[in-house]
Amino acid sequence: MLYKFKSKDAGDVIMLEANGRKVLEIIGKDPGPKGIILPEQMAAAIAALQAAIAHEEAHDANAKDGVVPGDGLGLRQRAVPFIDMLQRNLKSGHEVVWGV
């Protein structure tokens, strides 16, 4: 399964299931097949993702520029396009949806 996040103010962001599920869990959303992030929820979601990125990078001394040894990609690379989408939609007041 893929998560395809859609909004009026940014291009689609597509994630593999494991990555999309992790991002949704970090922001406190049910990682079901359909969902919505309302503008009033976006500031907290952005803060949660930024905190998770900082935590991951602080706890992995070998992480460099968001690249974590192992699979090669850290949360930063996976989440930055999604954070950008949230920031754009927060400014305009539009929701982000998936599975619709």
N, C-alpha and C positions, 0 to 999 in steps of 0.2 A: 504494500500500500504506500501511496505517496500522500503527503499533505501539500495541498495547493492553497496558499493564502492569497486572498484577493482583496483589493481595495480600489477606491476611486482615485486615490492620489499617488499611487506607486504601481510599478509593474508587479506581476505575480511573483511570489517567492515560493519555490518548490523545494520540499525537503523529503528525504527518505523517512520512512515510518519511525525508526529509532530516534533520529535527530529531531523530527517534529514533535514526537511524544515527549522527549526530554525538555525541549523549549516550552511546550505547553505546561508541563508539570512545574517547571521553574516559575512560570508566571501565575500558577494556581488555577489553571483551566483544565477541565476534563478533556483528556486527549481522545475524545470520541471522533467518529467520522465526520461530524458537523459541529460547527460552533461559531461564536462571534466574540469579538473583543470590542467593547464599547469605548468611545473616546474617554469617558471618565475613569476607565480602568487602565488606560495606556501609560500614564506616568508611573504608576506602581509597577507595571509590567516591565517597562524600560529599566527602572531602578533595580528590579529583581534580576534581570538578565545581566546588567552591568556588574552587580555584586557577585553573581555566579561566575562570570568571566574572571573577575579579580581574584576570587577565591581559588579557582582552578589554576590560574597562573601563579599565584603566591605559593600554592602547595606543590607545584611541580617546578623545581629549581631548573630543570632542563628545558622548560618552555621558553621559546624565543619568538617574539612577534606573533604570538597566538598559536604557534605550531607546537604540538605536544608529541613527544616520542610515542611510538606505538602505531596508531593509525595515521599519524602525520597531521591530522587536523584537530584543532582544539575548538572549544565552544565559541571563541571569538570569531573564527572564520565562518562558522555555521550560523551564528546569531546576528552578526552585523547587518546583513541585508534585511533581516526581519526587524531589527531595532530601527533601521532607517525607515522602513515602512510604517512602523508605529509612530515615529516622530513626525513624519509627513501627515499622517492621518490625525494625530493629536492636534496639530496646528489648524487643520481644516475642519475638524469636528466630524469626521467620517469614521465608520466602523471598519474593522478588518474581519473577514469571514473566511471559513474554510469548509469544504465539502458541499458547497451549493453550486 
